[in-house]
Amino acid sequence: MKHDDFAAQLDAYGDGELMGNEAREMERHLRECAACARAHERQRVLRATMRAQLPALTAPRELRSRVRLALRAAAGVTPARPRPEWRWLAAAAVLVGIVVGTWKITDSRDAANAVVDEVLASHVRALMGTHLTDVASTDQHTVKPWFNGRLDFSPPVYDFAGLGYPLIGGRLDYVAGGPVAALAYGRRQHVIDVFLWPTQRGSTGGPPAVTRQGYHMLHWSAPDYTYWVVSDLGVTELGEFSRLLRQADSTAAR
Ligand SMILES: [Zn+2]
């Protein structure tokens, strides 16, 4: 490879996208070529500055790929063009524009993402540890009163044992900045965690269905309660369970 080829790959290298031999050859070239070393250093400083000025941003995947496309387009992949670092600077300006433009979207998406993370983390913690339930009972008339005095609301607790989703128990948890009720239901060897809190606390937003690390999460807000349901159960059965929950809720509300 010649200088021009290396120069054209500098931003890919800076993004950590060169692997193995390519990365080693680039490192060797940077030691030998003052022009590329300077360009690389300018890019590094610019990246660091942008990171420092945009601390709260964790770019969602589609934003990252848009940015990457913009950078690629602006940097140009034709090796013969001179001074690729100027095109990189232009691309950085494009990036700042995109970032500012999507700031608000990203902001609310981050809030919803935070709830998804909390719900999932709590579910996994409960499964791995010994703390799946504070009150272990298949009887809704034992589980529901247990929350009295422990929460400022009285969560609806149902038993779907006859439909193949027996109640396991309940526990206190903390999600979206407040105490919430967590109810555990079973389905064969799977555990379904149901997190709920009064809808009047404000919507957490977020997509109605998320799959992460092999866990499925369903989310909806009823007039009274906001629900997050999480399990490694198949999405069809989890959907069926959620429909039972919604039905029971709307029947109880009448
Ligand atoms: Zn060079």
Residues whose N, C-alpha, C, O or C-beta is under 5 A from the ligand:
A	BS01	ZN	H3 F6 C33 C36
